[in-house]
Amino acid sequence: MRIIAKKALRDFWELHPDSEQALKAWFKDVSDAAWESFHDVREAFNRASAVGSDRIVFRIRGNHYRLIVRINYEFSIIYIKFIGTHAEYDEVDAATIDHY
C-alpha cells in the first residue's frame, strides 16, 4: 500500500516521542500490505474499526493514540486523515475529518 502524508506521522511523533516506534511499525506493516478490502485490514489489525464507507481507525501504542485513514483499495493508496491522542480523537468526527 502507498501511504500519503508520512510527514503527518513524523510531525506527530516529534511532538509525542513515545509514539514513534509504534507509528514506524504501523507504517512498515501497512506499506508491505496488499489490502483489497476491510476484511484484509482486520486480518492484519484485528482492533481496527471501520467508520463510514472508506475510513479506518487504528489504535496506536496501546490505544494511547488514534490514527484515521481513508483507503482507496482499487489503487492501493492510504490517506492519513488524522492522528491524535485519544482525547483529541474524542473531539472529532472520524467519518468526515480531513485534517491533513
N, C-alpha and C positions, 0 to 999 in steps of 0.2 A: 504494500500500500504506500502511496505517496502522501506525505503529511505536509499540509500547507500551514505555515506560520510556526515553524520550530522556534523562531525568535520569541514568540509569546511564552513558550515553555522556559526558555533561557532567562528571559526577563523575570519570570515568576520565581525561578529557583535562586536567582540573585537576591531577591527580596526575602525568600524563605529557603535558606540553605538546606534545611532538613528534608526538603522535597526533591533535591537534585538527583540523588541516586534512583529514587522511585520513578521520577519522570524520565530519566535516561533509560531505565529498564523498560518502561512503557513504550517509549519511542522505538527502541530496538525491536521489541516484540511485535509491535504493530507494523513497523517498516518491513519486517520479514514475512508478514502475513499476506494471504491472498483471499480475503473475505469476499463472499458473494451474497451474504445475507446476514441478518441479525443472529440467526442461528449459529453461524460460524463465529461471530463475535463472542457469543455466550459460551461456546466450547473453549475459547481461549481465556475469557474473563467471565467466570460464572456469576460474578456480582455486578456486572454491567447492567444498566437499565435502559430500556427504550423509552424515549419521550417523543411523542408525536410520530410522524411518519418517517423521519430521517435523522433524528437526534439520538445520541447515545451518551449516557452519563457514566463515567468511570470513577471509581473510588481510588484515590491515590494516597499512599502511605497510611494504610490502616484507617481510611475514611477521614483523615485529618483534612484532606483537600478533595475537591471535586473538579473534574475535567469534563466539559461538554464539547462534543464534536458533532459535525454533520458528515455523514458518509455518503459518497456517491459510489455505489457498488459497481455500476457499469464501467466507470473509468478508474476505479481503484484509487480514489482520492479521499482523503480525510481533511476536513477543515476544522481548525481549532476555533471554537466559538466563545469559550470561557474557561478560565482556570482561576480558582479562588479557594479561600478557606471554606470550611463547612458553613460557617456563619454567613459569609458573603454569598454562598450558593443559596442559602435560605431566602435571600432578598431578591433573587432574580427569577424570571420565568424561563425555565430551561427549554421550553418549546419554541421560544421566539428570540432569545438573546442572540445578539450578533456583535459581541464585544470587540473581536479582533478583525 
